[in-house]
Amino acid sequence: MRTIVLAGGFATRLLPITAERPKPLLPVAGKPIIDHILDSGLLPHPIIVSTNKRFAPQFESWRKMGNWDVELIVEETVSEKEKLGTIGAIAFVIDRCEIHEDVLVIGGDNLFGFGIEEFVSQYDGDTLIALHDLKDPELVKNRYGVAIVEDGAVIGFQEKPAEPRSTLASTACYIYPRGILPRFREFYSSSSPGKDAPGYFNEWGLTHLGWDIDVFVFESHWFDVGDRESYLAASRHYSGRDTWCGDSVAVTESHVEDSILLGNSLITNCDLRGCVVDADCQLTGVALRDCLVGSGTRLFGADRTPPAGTRGLHGTGGHEQ
């Protein structure tokens, strides 16, 4: 069995934090998301990290600095409109690496509370998917793909349903048997835009090809880090703190609540709530709510004149005072 970690997205919902940094390299409690994944248990080797041409240098630096024993596979994509999508990325890796064995596939932005060995030990030769039981249908509605399960096997899927028939959210953790690997390219070649996600692929295999799909249901934590709110939630869980500060962050005469300050920044006389502030920022005399503040940003209150080169504020509801 091989492991494929998917890290080829462009994370547009987290801009500008992800303008020069791929989402799997975002720090959660001081440690990149992908490091949390690789430390989550004994992953089958070899481990392949699939990314895009734009972020390949960052992953190459990460691999060298962490001494990770991984193979980096790079798609020839540099923008959101060019990206292959999840199934396309898997098909690309299978073809490029000439894989003819079972594969464990993990999304590079997913953090979960179970050990990989526990998941792999349940694999018996049929497709296996990890499902997080959210318990409450309202938490599922219009947000997650769900699996409908009877007697430990999937009998149907719903993709972001308005009326969910299940609270079992499909996470980005799968094992696919070697015999169906050629189906990835087949499905990707015939799928319409926006319909090439794993949920659609699994549903196609279930309904049209008669696959047996087994489930691994867990209730421990799961964070699908895709936006500001989920990033903050993951940080709170892993750090055990309301607000996490990276190295060389100085906060004076300020109120900072439910935020992430990534490093080497100066926060003076500010009120920050629900914000992510990237590195090398200087914020003085401002109140921000639910914002993403890009690297190198300089923000000053109305009574101050900001210097040339101010840039990088991106968010919802942010304002200056």
Helices and strands as residue ranges (DSSP letters): E 2-6, G 12-14, G 23-25, E 27-28, E 31-32, H 33-38, E 47-52, H 56-66, E 70-75, G 80-82, H 85-97, E 103-107, E 110-112, H 116-121, E 127-133, H 137-140, E 145-150, E 153-159, E 168-176, G 178-180, H 182-190, H 198-208, E 213-218, E 222-224, H 228-239, E 244-245, E 250-252, E 255-257, E 260-261, E 266-268, E 271-273, E 276-277, E 282-284, E 287-289, E 291-293, E 298-300, E 313-315
